[in-house]
Amino acid sequence: MTKPQYTSQKGFCEDIDEGKFSFPLVHYLTTNGAGDTLQVREILQQRRESGGLAVELKRIVLDRLAKSGSLDYTKQRLCKMQSDVDRCIERLEVMTGRKNWVLRVCLLKLVV
């Protein structure tokens, strides 16, 4: 699924509107100083008060996550976990002496 398709189905930064603290957001808030995160924290507070955010405010949050490296860090962690799962599948296949195509297909669906 492409990013435009995903956005049209799920909405733009819907997790922020729902008050969910995603992995990149938690990483950003915990690895940057209070002064650096103040604007994002204020935006999140505004979301709590109004129940949602304008696209422009969500873009500010997304921009801060990108500039801080939190999105890159998240991608690196996902790739590492994907590699770990791949190695686990390989070990399982060696133990059973058979390829596990079901798990391989599932892993392909999760490729970052």
MOPAC internal coordinates of N, CA, C and O (Angstrom, degrees):
PM7 1SCF
backbone

  N    0.0000 0     0.00 0     0.00 0    0    0    0
  C    1.4456 1     0.00 0     0.00 0    1    0    0
  C    1.5247 1   108.30 1     0.00 0    2    1    0
  O    1.2310 1   120.56 1   -45.42 1    3    2    1
  N    1.3063 1   116.53 1   134.58 1    3    2    1
  C    1.4582 1   120.80 1  -179.88 1    5    3    2
  C    1.5195 1   110.33 1   -82.55 1    6    5    3
  O    1.2310 1   120.72 1   -16.06 1    7    6    5
  N    1.3256 1   116.23 1   163.94 1    7    6    5
  C    1.4661 1   119.95 1   179.33 1    9    7    6
  C    1.5256 1   112.29 1   -59.15 1   10    9    7
  O    1.2310 1   119.26 1   135.39 1   11   10    9
  N    1.3570 1   119.02 1   -44.61 1   11   10    9
  C    1.4685 1   117.90 1   178.10 1   13   11   10
  C    1.5298 1   112.52 1   -62.29 1   14   13   11
  O    1.2310 1   120.37 1   142.39 1   15   14   13
  N    1.3274 1   116.90 1   -37.61 1   15   14   13
  C    1.4637 1   119.51 1   178.14 1   17   15   14
  C    1.5238 1   110.11 1   -64.83 1   18   17   15
  O    1.2310 1   120.56 1   135.35 1   19   18   17
  N    1.3239 1   116.53 1   -44.65 1   19   18   17
  C    1.4557 1   121.06 1  -179.36 1   21   19   18
  C    1.5266 1   110.34 1   -61.64 1   22   21   19
  O    1.2310 1   120.87 1   134.26 1   23   22   21
  N    1.3247 1   115.94 1   -45.74 1   23   22   21
  C    1.4625 1   120.57 1  -179.81 1   25   23   22
  C    1.5229 1   111.15 1   -62.28 1   26   25   23
  O    1.2310 1   119.96 1   139.69 1   27   26   25
  N    1.3324 1   117.68 1   -40.31 1   27   26   25
  C    1.4577 1   119.75 1  -179.38 1   29   27   26
  C    1.5217 1   111.40 1   -67.45 1   30   29   27
  O    1.2310 1   120.13 1   150.64 1   31   30   29
  N    1.3446 1   117.35 1   -29.36 1   31   30   29
  C    1.4549 1   120.26 1  -179.68 1   33   31   30
  C    1.5178 1   112.44 1   -86.68 1   34   33   31
  O    1.2310 1   120.04 1   139.03 1   35   34   33
  N    1.3249 1   117.53 1   -40.97 1   35   34   33
  C    1.4569 1   121.74 1  -175.09 1   37   35   34
  C    1.5179 1   114.33 1   -99.41 1   38   37   35
  O    1.2310 1   120.08 1   156.77 1   39   38   37
  N    1.3075 1   117.45 1   -23.23 1   39   38   37
  C    1.4556 1   120.16 1  -174.28 1   41   39   38
  C    1.5126 1   109.97 1    96.71 1   42   41   39
  O    1.2310 1   120.46 1   -15.37 1   43   42   41
  N    1.3113 1   116.73 1   164.63 1   43   42   41
  C    1.4574 1   122.22 1  -176.46 1   45   43   42
  C    1.5214 1   110.14 1   -89.21 1   46   45   43
  O    1.2310 1   120.19 1   -61.90 1   47   46   45
  N    1.3033 1   117.23 1   118.10 1   47   46   45
  C    1.4742 1   123.61 1   179.19 1   49   47   46
  C    1.5232 1   111.54 1    51.26 1   50   49   47
  O    1.2310 1   120.79 1  -135.01 1   51   50   49
  N    1.3128 1   116.10 1    44.99 1   51   50   49
  C    1.4565 1   121.73 1  -177.35 1   53   51   50
  C    1.5271 1   112.55 1   -60.85 1   54   53   51
  O    1.2310 1   120.26 1   149.27 1   55   54   53
  N    1.3292 1   117.10 1   -30.73 1   55   54   53
  C    1.4570 1   119.85 1   179.94 1   57   55   54
  C    1.5241 1   111.60 1   -60.81 1   58   57   55
  O    1.2310 1   120.34 1   145.43 1   59   58   57
  N    1.3172 1   116.96 1   -34.57 1   59   58   57
  C    1.4688 1   119.90 1   178.22 1   61   59   58
  C    1.5275 1   109.95 1   -68.28 1   62   61   59
  O    1.2310 1   120.20 1   137.16 1   63   62   61
  N    1.3352 1   117.22 1   -42.84 1   63   62   61
  C    1.4645 1   120.29 1   177.36 1   65   63   62
  C    1.5257 1   111.59 1   -61.24 1   66   65   63
  O    1.2310 1   120.38 1   146.99 1   67   66   65
  N    1.3282 1   116.87 1   -33.01 1   67   66   65
  C    1.4576 1   121.66 1  -178.85 1   69   67   66
  C    1.5236 1   112.59 1   -84.33 1   70   69   67
  O    1.2310 1   120.47 1   177.45 1   71   70   69
  N    1.3296 1   116.71 1    -2.55 1   71   70   69
  C    1.4591 1   120.46 1   178.77 1   73   71   70
  C    1.5201 1   113.59 1    78.02 1   74   73   71
  O    1.2310 1   120.25 1  -161.39 1   75   74   73
  N    1.3239 1   117.13 1    18.61 1   75   74   73
  C    1.4620 1   120.67 1   179.47 1   77   75   74
  C    1.5298 1   109.66 1   -84.38 1   78   77   75
  O    1.2310 1   121.45 1   -42.25 1   79   78   77
  N    1.3072 1   114.83 1   137.75 1   79   78   77
  C    1.4564 1   120.23 1   177.04 1   81   79   78
  C    1.5211 1   107.58 1   -98.38 1   82   81   79
  O    1.2310 1   120.91 1   -83.57 1   83   82   81
  N    1.3152 1   115.87 1    96.43 1   83   82   81
  C    1.4595 1   122.11 1  -178.79 1   85   83   82
  C    1.5230 1   110.09 1   -71.30 1   86   85   83
  O    1.2310 1   120.78 1   -15.19 1   87   86   85
  N    1.3126 1   116.11 1   164.81 1   87   86   85
  C    1.4684 1   121.64 1   179.22 1   89   87   86
  C    1.5275 1   111.92 1   -54.57 1   90   89   87
  O    1.2310 1   119.08 1   131.28 1   91   90   89
  N    1.3638 1   119.37 1   -48.72 1   91   90   89
  C    1.4747 1   118.08 1  -179.90 1   93   91   90
  C    1.5274 1   112.85 1   -62.61 1   94   93   91
  O    1.2310 1   120.25 1   144.25 1   95   94   93
  N    1.3159 1   117.12 1   -35.75 1   95   94   93
  C    1.4647 1   120.75 1  -179.84 1   97   95   94
  C    1.5291 1   110.50 1   -68.08 1   98   97   95
  O    1.2310 1   120.40 1   135.48 1   99   98   97
  N    1.3296 1   116.84 1   -44.52 1   99   98   97
  C    1.4671 1   120.30 1   177.94 1  101   99   98
  C    1.5256 1   110.03 1   -62.58 1  102  101   99
  O    1.2310 1   120.39 1   137.46 1  103  102  101
  N    1.3356 1   116.86 1   -42.54 1  103  102  101
  C    1.4641 1   120.29 1   178.12 1  105  103  102
  C    1.5260 1   110.15 1   -58.86 1  106  105  103
  O    1.2310 1   120.44 1   132.98 1  107  106  105
  N    1.3192 1   116.76 1   -47.02 1  107  106  105
  C    1.4664 1   121.41 1  -179.67 1  109  107  106
  C    1.5316 1   110.89 1   -59.29 1  110  109  107
  O    1.2310 1   120.46 1   131.56 1  111  110  109
  N    1.3235 1   116.72 1   -48.44 1  111  110  109
  C    1.4582 1   120.73 1  -175.36 1  113  111  110
  C    1.5276 1   112.52 1   -68.31 1  114  113  111
  O    1.2310 1   120.25 1   151.48 1  115  114  113
  N    1.3336 1   117.13 1   -28.52 1  115  114  113
  C    1.4688 1   119.55 1  -176.64 1  117  115  114
  C    1.5276 1   113.88 1   -94.77 1  118  117  115
  O    1.2310 1   119.85 1   165.93 1  119  118  117
  N    1.3238 1   117.89 1   -14.07 1  119  118  117
  C    1.4684 1   118.66 1  -177.78 1  121  119  118
  C    1.5211 1   113.41 1  -109.42 1  122  121  119
  O    1.2310 1   120.41 1   177.38 1  123  122  121
  N    1.3152 1   116.83 1    -2.62 1  123  122  121
  C    1.4621 1   120.97 1   178.44 1  125  123  122
  C    1.5203 1   108.94 1  -116.16 1  126  125  123
  O    1.2310 1   120.78 1   -28.62 1  127  126  125
  N    1.3039 1   116.11 1   151.38 1  127  126  125
  C    1.4535 1   120.98 1  -178.77 1  129  127  126
  C    1.5197 1   112.10 1   -67.36 1  130  129  127
  O    1.2310 1   121.30 1   -17.49 1  131  130  129
  N    1.3257 1   115.11 1   162.51 1  131  130  129
  C    1.4628 1   121.34 1  -178.14 1  133  131  130
  C    1.5190 1   111.65 1   -57.85 1  134  133  131
  O    1.2310 1   120.16 1   142.29 1  135  134  133
  N    1.3271 1   117.30 1   -37.71 1  135  134  133
  C    1.4614 1   120.72 1   179.80 1  137  135  134
  C    1.5217 1   111.85 1   -65.70 1  138  137  135
  O    1.2310 1   120.86 1   142.07 1  139  138  137
  N    1.3257 1   115.96 1   -37.93 1  139  138  137
  C    1.4660 1   120.58 1  -179.45 1  141  139  138
  C    1.5280 1   112.17 1   -71.68 1  142  141  139
  O    1.2310 1   120.57 1   151.25 1  143  142  141
  N    1.3232 1   116.52 1   -28.75 1  143  142  141
  C    1.4630 1   119.93 1  -175.65 1  145  143  142
  C    1.5270 1   113.52 1   -99.15 1  146  145  143
  O    1.2310 1   120.36 1   179.82 1  147  146  145
  N    1.3172 1   116.92 1    -0.18 1  147  146  145
  C    1.4661 1   120.48 1  -175.26 1  149  147  146
  C    1.5236 1   112.78 1   -56.24 1  150  149  147
  O    1.2310 1   119.81 1   132.79 1  151  150  149
  N    1.3206 1   117.96 1   -47.21 1  151  150  149
  C    1.4637 1   120.50 1  -177.88 1  153  151  150
  C    1.5307 1   110.81 1   -61.47 1  154  153  151
  O    1.2310 1   119.99 1   136.63 1  155  154  153
  N    1.3193 1   117.62 1   -43.37 1  155  154  153
  C    1.4656 1   120.75 1  -179.92 1  157  155  154
  C    1.5276 1   110.14 1   -66.00 1  158  157  155
  O    1.2310 1   120.40 1   138.17 1  159  158  157
  N    1.3168 1   116.84 1   -41.83 1  159  158  157
  C    1.4740 1   119.53 1   178.14 1  161  159  158
  C    1.5332 1   110.83 1   -61.78 1  162  161  159
  O    1.2310 1   120.15 1   140.86 1  163  162  161
  N    1.3166 1   117.31 1   -39.14 1  163  162  161
  C    1.4679 1   120.74 1   177.40 1  165  163  162
  C    1.5310 1   110.96 1   -65.24 1  166  165  163
  O    1.2310 1   120.51 1   140.23 1  167  166  165
  N    1.3214 1   116.62 1   -39.77 1  167  166  165
  C    1.4643 1   120.47 1   177.90 1  169  167  166
  C    1.5276 1   109.75 1   -64.12 1  170  169  167
  O    1.2310 1   120.34 1   137.40 1  171  170  169
  N    1.3313 1   116.95 1   -42.60 1  171  170  169
  C    1.4594 1   120.17 1   178.92 1  173  171  170
  C    1.5220 1   111.17 1   -64.21 1  174  173  171
  O    1.2310 1   120.68 1   143.20 1  175  174  173
  N    1.3356 1   116.31 1   -36.80 1  175  174  173
  C    1.4708 1   119.92 1   176.79 1  177  175  174
  C    1.5274 1   110.00 1   -65.07 1  178  177  175
  O    1.2310 1   120.43 1   139.28 1  179  178  177
  N    1.3149 1   116.79 1   -40.72 1  179  178  177
  C    1.4704 1   121.13 1   178.32 1  181  179  178
  C    1.5250 1   110.16 1   -61.16 1  182  181  179
  O    1.2310 1   120.31 1   142.31 1  183  182  181
  N    1.3173 1   117.02 1   -37.69 1  183  182  181
  C    1.4534 1   121.35 1   178.00 1  185  183  182
  C    1.5221 1   110.76 1   -61.55 1  186  185  183
  O    1.2310 1   120.73 1   138.20 1  187  186  185
  N    1.3308 1   116.20 1   -41.80 1  187  186  185
  C    1.4623 1   120.14 1   178.70 1  189  187  186
  C    1.5319 1   111.30 1   -62.59 1  190  189  187
  O    1.2310 1   120.97 1   142.08 1  191  190  189
  N    1.3109 1   115.75 1   -37.92 1  191  190  189
  C    1.4598 1   120.04 1  -176.87 1  193  191  190
  C    1.5258 1   112.36 1   -76.87 1  194  193  191
  O    1.2310 1   120.29 1   145.65 1  195  194  193
  N    1.3426 1   117.05 1   -34.35 1  195  194  193
  C    1.4652 1   119.50 1  -175.24 1  197  195  194
  C    1.5255 1   113.06 1  -104.15 1  198  197  195
  O    1.2310 1   119.89 1   167.96 1  199  198  197
  N    1.3398 1   117.81 1   -12.04 1  199  198  197
  C    1.4599 1   120.79 1   179.35 1  201  199  198
  C    1.5214 1   114.32 1    82.08 1  202  201  199
  O    1.2310 1   119.92 1  -176.52 1  203  202  201
  N    1.3066 1   117.75 1     3.48 1  203  202  201
  C    1.4629 1   121.28 1   178.55 1  205  203  202
  C    1.5129 1   109.93 1  -179.37 1  206  205  203
  O    1.2310 1   121.07 1    -6.87 1  207  206  205
  N    1.3088 1   115.56 1   173.13 1  207  206  205
  C    1.4559 1   119.92 1  -177.98 1  209  207  206
  C    1.5145 1   110.86 1  -133.12 1  210  209  207
  O    1.2310 1   121.52 1   -28.65 1  211  210  209
  N    1.3156 1   114.70 1   151.35 1  211  210  209
  C    1.4619 1   120.80 1   173.42 1  213  211  210
  C    1.5298 1   108.26 1   -69.97 1  214  213  211
  O    1.2310 1   120.89 1   -28.15 1  215  214  213
  N    1.3132 1   115.90 1   151.85 1  215  214  213
  C    1.4630 1   121.88 1  -179.84 1  217  215  214
  C    1.5298 1   110.58 1   -55.37 1  218  217  215
  O    1.2310 1   119.87 1   141.72 1  219  218  217
  N    1.3283 1   117.85 1   -38.28 1  219  218  217
  C    1.4604 1   120.85 1  -178.63 1  221  219  218
  C    1.5280 1   111.42 1   -60.98 1  222  221  219
  O    1.2310 1   120.25 1   140.12 1  223  222  221
  N    1.3298 1   117.13 1   -39.88 1  223  222  221
  C    1.4637 1   120.45 1   179.44 1  225  223  222
  C    1.5236 1   110.83 1   -69.65 1  226  225  223
  O    1.2310 1   120.51 1   141.75 1  227  226  225
  N    1.3195 1   116.62 1   -38.25 1  227  226  225
  C    1.4699 1   119.80 1   177.61 1  229  227  226
  C    1.5279 1   110.03 1   -65.91 1  230  229  227
  O    1.2310 1   120.23 1   145.36 1  231  230  229
  N    1.3209 1   117.16 1   -34.64 1  231  230  229
  C    1.4706 1   120.30 1   177.06 1  233  231  230
  C    1.5292 1   110.86 1   -65.66 1  234  233  231
  O    1.2310 1   120.38 1   144.33 1  235  234  233
  N    1.3302 1   116.88 1   -35.67 1  235  234  233
  C    1.4697 1   120.57 1   177.14 1  237  235  234
  C    1.5283 1   109.46 1   -62.73 1  238  237  235
  O    1.2310 1   120.48 1   133.80 1  239  238  237
  N    1.3252 1   116.68 1   -46.20 1  239  238  237
  C    1.4656 1   120.77 1   179.02 1  241  239  238
  C    1.5215 1   109.88 1   -60.67 1  242  241  239
  O    1.2310 1   120.50 1   132.35 1  243  242  241
  N    1.3117 1   116.66 1   -47.65 1  243  242  241
  C    1.4649 1   121.34 1  -179.81 1  245  243  242
  C    1.5275 1   111.15 1   -60.74 1  246  245  243
  O    1.2310 1   120.59 1   139.27 1  247  246  245
  N    1.3245 1   116.48 1   -40.73 1  247  246  245
  C    1.4643 1   121.15 1   178.30 1  249  247  246
  C    1.5306 1   110.77 1   -62.92 1  250  249  247
  O    1.2310 1   120.54 1   137.89 1  251  250  249
  N    1.3250 1   116.57 1   -42.11 1  251  250  249
  C    1.4781 1   120.30 1   178.98 1  253  251  250
  C    1.5324 1   110.47 1   -64.03 1  254  253  251
  O    1.2310 1   120.52 1   139.76 1  255  254  253
  N    1.3363 1   116.61 1   -40.24 1  255  254  253
  C    1.4604 1   120.20 1   178.54 1  257  255  254
  C    1.5248 1   110.48 1   -63.45 1  258  257  255
  O    1.2310 1   120.84 1   140.30 1  259  258  257
  N    1.3205 1   116.00 1   -39.70 1  259  258  257
  C    1.4676 1   120.47 1  -179.50 1  261  259  258
  C    1.5303 1   110.70 1   -68.93 1  262  261  259
  O    1.2310 1   120.40 1   130.95 1  263  262  261
  N    1.3207 1   116.84 1   -49.05 1  263  262  261
  C    1.4699 1   120.65 1  -177.11 1  265  263  262
  C    1.5221 1   112.96 1   -64.85 1  266  265  263
  O    1.2310 1   120.40 1   149.88 1  267  266  265
  N    1.3223 1   116.85 1   -30.12 1  267  266  265
  C    1.4677 1   120.08 1  -178.89 1  269  267  266
  C    1.5257 1   112.36 1   -79.88 1  270  269  267
  O    1.2310 1   120.49 1   166.55 1  271  270  269
  N    1.3313 1   116.66 1   -13.45 1  271  270  269
  C    1.4605 1   120.05 1  -177.75 1  273  271  270
  C    1.5209 1   113.55 1    91.94 1  274  273  271
  O    1.2310 1   120.03 1  -178.36 1  275  274  273
  N    1.3132 1   117.55 1     1.64 1  275  274  273
  C    1.4622 1   120.30 1  -177.95 1  277  275  274
  C    1.5271 1   112.17 1   -66.73 1  278  277  275
  O    1.2310 1   119.79 1   145.54 1  279  278  277
  N    1.3249 1   118.01 1   -34.46 1  279  278  277
  C    1.4644 1   119.81 1   177.79 1  281  279  278
  C    1.5206 1   110.64 1   -69.85 1  282  281  279
  O    1.2310 1   120.18 1   138.88 1  283  282  281
  N    1.3344 1   117.26 1   -41.12 1  283  282  281
  C    1.4652 1   120.96 1   176.77 1  285  283  282
  C    1.5284 1   110.74 1   -63.48 1  286  285  283
  O    1.2310 1   120.90 1   137.45 1  287  286  285
  N    1.3238 1   115.88 1   -42.55 1  287  286  285
  C    1.4644 1   120.22 1   178.91 1  289  287  286
  C    1.5269 1   110.48 1   -60.72 1  290  289  287
  O    1.2310 1   120.83 1   137.38 1  291  290  289
  N    1.3297 1   116.01 1   -42.62 1  291  290  289
  C    1.4649 1   120.51 1   179.14 1  293  291  290
  C    1.5203 1   110.30 1   -61.49 1  294  293  291
  O    1.2310 1   120.42 1   135.76 1  295  294  293
  N    1.3146 1   116.80 1   -44.24 1  295  294  293
  C    1.4670 1   119.86 1   179.22 1  297  295  294
  C    1.5276 1   110.98 1   -63.07 1  298  297  295
  O    1.2310 1   120.25 1   138.46 1  299  298  297
  N    1.3227 1   117.12 1   -41.54 1  299  298  297
  C    1.4657 1   120.60 1   177.92 1  301  299  298
  C    1.5268 1   111.23 1   -60.47 1  302  301  299
  O    1.2310 1   120.73 1   135.65 1  303  302  301
  N    1.3156 1   116.22 1   -44.35 1  303  302  301
  C    1.4750 1   120.68 1   179.78 1  305  303  302
  C    1.5286 1   110.68 1   -63.80 1  306  305  303
  O    1.2310 1   120.47 1   137.78 1  307  306  305
  N    1.3262 1   116.70 1   -42.22 1  307  306  305
  C    1.4664 1   119.91 1   178.84 1  309  307  306
  C    1.5273 1   111.22 1   -63.57 1  310  309  307
  O    1.2310 1   120.39 1   137.64 1  311  310  309
  N    1.3172 1   116.86 1   -42.36 1  311  310  309
  C    1.4733 1   120.54 1   178.38 1  313  311  310
  C    1.5240 1   110.75 1   -63.29 1  314  313  311
  O    1.2310 1   120.24 1   139.85 1  315  314  313
  N    1.3264 1   117.14 1   -40.15 1  315  314  313
  C    1.4606 1   121.28 1   177.74 1  317  315  314
  C    1.5211 1   110.52 1   -62.91 1  318  317  315
  O    1.2310 1   120.26 1   134.36 1  319  318  317
  N    1.3261 1   117.10 1   -45.64 1  319  318  317
  C    1.4624 1   120.12 1   179.59 1  321  319  318
  C    1.5256 1   110.86 1   -64.51 1  322  321  319
  O    1.2310 1   120.74 1   142.40 1  323  322  321
  N    1.3121 1   116.18 1   -37.60 1  323  322  321
  C    1.4603 1   120.80 1   178.23 1  325  323  322
  C    1.5311 1   109.98 1   -62.30 1  326  325  323
  O    1.2310 1   120.69 1   137.01 1  327  326  325
  N    1.3108 1   116.28 1   -42.99 1  327  326  325
  C    1.4622 1   121.41 1   178.00 1  329  327  326
  C    1.5298 1   110.75 1   -63.95 1  330  329  327
  O    1.2310 1   120.39 1   139.22 1  331  330  329
  N    1.3251 1   116.87 1   -40.78 1  331  330  329
  C    1.4718 1   121.15 1   178.32 1  333  331  330
  C    1.5271 1   110.87 1   -62.25 1  334  333  331
  O    1.2310 1   120.34 1   136.49 1  335  334  333
  N    1.3264 1   116.96 1   -43.51 1  335  334  333
  C    1.4611 1   121.01 1   179.16 1  337  335  334
  C    1.5261 1   110.24 1   -64.68 1  338  337  335
  O    1.2310 1   120.69 1   139.76 1  339  338  337
  N    1.3219 1   116.28 1   -40.24 1  339  338  337
  C    1.4628 1   120.56 1   178.23 1  341  339  338
  C    1.5275 1   110.43 1   -59.57 1  342  341  339
  O    1.2310 1   120.40 1   135.95 1  343  342  341
  N    1.3247 1   116.84 1   -44.05 1  343  342  341
  C    1.4687 1   120.25 1   178.60 1  345  343  342
  C    1.5264 1   111.49 1   -64.53 1  346  345  343
  O    1.2310 1   120.31 1   142.95 1  347  346  345
  N    1.3343 1   117.01 1   -37.05 1  347  346  345
  C    1.4711 1   120.42 1   177.17 1  349  347  346
  C    1.5295 1   110.81 1   -63.75 1  350  349  347
  O    1.2310 1   120.76 1   138.28 1  351  350  349
  N    1.3192 1   116.14 1   -41.72 1  351  350  349
  C    1.4681 1   120.21 1   177.82 1  353  351  350
  C    1.5287 1   109.71 1   -63.08 1  354  353  351
  O    1.2310 1   120.56 1   137.91 1  355  354  353
  N    1.3250 1   116.54 1   -42.09 1  355  354  353
  C    1.4705 1   120.02 1   178.28 1  357  355  354
  C    1.5219 1   111.00 1   -59.82 1  358  357  355
  O    1.2310 1   120.10 1   135.92 1  359  358  357
  N    1.3314 1   117.41 1   -44.08 1  359  358  357
  C    1.4723 1   120.44 1   178.66 1  361  359  358
  C    1.5250 1   110.93 1   -63.13 1  362  361  359
  O    1.2310 1   120.52 1   138.69 1  363  362  361
  N    1.3267 1   116.61 1   -41.31 1  363  362  361
  C    1.4607 1   120.97 1   177.38 1  365  363  362
  C    1.5243 1   111.04 1   -60.96 1  366  365  363
  O    1.2310 1   121.10 1   138.29 1  367  366  365
  N    1.3337 1   115.49 1   -41.71 1  367  366  365
  C    1.4672 1   120.10 1   179.73 1  369  367  366
  C    1.5178 1   111.40 1   -65.75 1  370  369  367
  O    1.2310 1   119.88 1   142.74 1  371  370  369
  N    1.3339 1   117.83 1   -37.26 1  371  370  369
  C    1.4615 1   121.35 1   177.44 1  373  371  370
  C    1.5302 1   109.54 1   -65.90 1  374  373  371
  O    1.2310 1   120.65 1   136.42 1  375  374  373
  N    1.3296 1   116.37 1   -43.58 1  375  374  373
  C    1.4703 1   120.50 1  -179.36 1  377  375  374
  C    1.5290 1   111.91 1   -63.45 1  378  377  375
  O    1.2310 1   120.17 1   140.95 1  379  378  377
  N    1.3164 1   117.29 1   -39.05 1  379  378  377
  C    1.4653 1   120.79 1  -177.07 1  381  379  378
  C    1.5202 1   112.48 1   -90.48 1  382  381  379
  O    1.2310 1   120.71 1   163.16 1  383  382  381
  N    1.3300 1   116.25 1   -16.84 1  383  382  381
  C    1.4577 1   119.90 1  -177.66 1  385  383  382
  C    1.5219 1   113.49 1    73.16 1  386  385  383
  O    1.2310 1   120.64 1  -162.11 1  387  386  385
  N    1.3257 1   116.39 1    17.89 1  387  386  385
  C    1.4698 1   120.81 1  -178.01 1  389  387  386
  C    1.5228 1   110.16 1  -140.36 1  390  389  387
  O    1.2310 1   121.00 1   -34.71 1  391  390  389
  N    1.3263 1   115.69 1   145.29 1  391  390  389
  C    1.4683 1   120.73 1   172.94 1  393  391  390
  C    1.5238 1   108.59 1   -69.85 1  394  393  391
  O    1.2310 1   120.65 1   -39.49 1  395  394  393
  N    1.3207 1   116.37 1   140.51 1  395  394  393
  C    1.4612 1   120.98 1   177.49 1  397  395  394
  C    1.5219 1   107.75 1  -106.89 1  398  397  395
  O    1.2310 1   121.03 1   -92.89 1  399  398  397
  N    1.3024 1   115.64 1    87.11 1  399  398  397
  C    1.4598 1   121.11 1  -175.78 1  401  399  398
  C    1.5210 1   112.56 1   -67.32 1  402  401  399
  O    1.2310 1   120.43 1   150.22 1  403  402  401
  N    1.3233 1   116.78 1   -29.78 1  403  402  401
  C    1.4691 1   119.13 1   179.57 1  405  403  402
  C    1.5285 1   110.03 1   -64.07 1  406  405  403
  O    1.2310 1   120.50 1   131.06 1  407  406  405
  N    1.3283 1   116.66 1   -48.94 1  407  406  405
  C    1.4697 1   119.46 1   178.48 1  409  407  406
  C    1.5202 1   111.49 1   -65.42 1  410  409  407
  O    1.2310 1   120.34 1   142.76 1  411  410  409
  N    1.3225 1   116.95 1   -37.24 1  411  410  409
  C    1.4706 1   120.27 1   178.78 1  413  411  410
  C    1.5243 1   111.02 1   -62.70 1  414  413  411
  O    1.2310 1   120.08 1   138.34 1  415  414  413
  N    1.3327 1   117.45 1   -41.66 1  415  414  413
  C    1.4690 1   120.96 1   178.32 1  417  415  414
  C    1.5258 1   110.17 1   -66.00 1  418  417  415
  O    1.2310 1   120.70 1   138.39 1  419  418  417
  N    1.3318 1   116.26 1   -41.61 1  419  418  417
  C    1.4728 1   119.91 1   177.71 1  421  419  418
  C    1.5268 1   110.41 1   -60.25 1  422  421  419
  O    1.2310 1   120.54 1   136.70 1  423  422  421
  N    1.3320 1   116.57 1   -43.30 1  423  422  421
  C    1.4660 1   120.30 1  -179.98 1  425  423  422
  C    1.5198 1   111.31 1   -64.70 1  426  425  423
  O    1.2310 1   120.36 1   142.78 1  427  426  425
  N    1.3367 1   116.91 1   -37.22 1  427  426  425
  C    1.4740 1   120.14 1   177.37 1  429  427  426
  C    1.5239 1   111.61 1   -62.09 1  430  429  427
  O    1.2310 1   120.37 1   146.93 1  431  430  429
  N    1.3197 1   116.90 1   -33.07 1  431  430  429
  C    1.4739 1   120.51 1   178.99 1  433  431  430
  C    1.5293 1   111.56 1   -68.94 1  434  433  431
  O    1.2310 1   120.72 1   160.56 1  435  434  433
  N    1.3243 1   116.22 1   -19.44 1  435  434  433
  C    1.4752 1   120.73 1  -176.95 1  437  435  434
  C    1.5252 1   112.94 1  -100.25 1  438  437  435
  O    1.2310 1   119.91 1  -176.30 1  439  438  437
  N    1.3091 1   117.77 1     3.70 1  439  438  437
  C    1.4652 1   120.67 1  -177.82 1  441  439  438
  C    1.5153 1   110.67 1   -58.08 1  442  441  439
  O    1.2310 1   121.46 1   -46.88 1  443  442  441
  N    1.3345 1   114.81 1   133.12 1  443  442  441
  C    1.4589 1   121.14 1   179.87 1  445  443  442
  C    1.5179 1   109.12 1   -83.47 1  446  445  443
  O    1.2310 1   120.10 1   180.00 1  447  446  445

